[in-house]
Amino acid sequence: MFWIYWDTAWSLIISGIMVATIVSHPDAEFAEVRAARRSM
């Protein structure tokens, strides 16, 4: 039970960081995503 809660908490924290990064640096984030898609 504790591990499920901790996983959910980390997922929310990481999602929040990603959203904050996209909002504050949209061009850099989109360039990063395009580079990742090209390399796959």
FENUR-V757334 format. One line per field, one symbol per residue. ss: DSSP state (2 for helix, 1 for strand, 0 for the rest). burial: 1 if it has 9 or more other C-alpha atoms within 8 Angstrom, else 0. A space follows every 50 residues. Layout:
BEGIN
ss=???
burial=???
END
This chain:
BEGIN
ss=0222222222222222222222220222222222222220
burial=0000000000000000000011000100110000000000
END
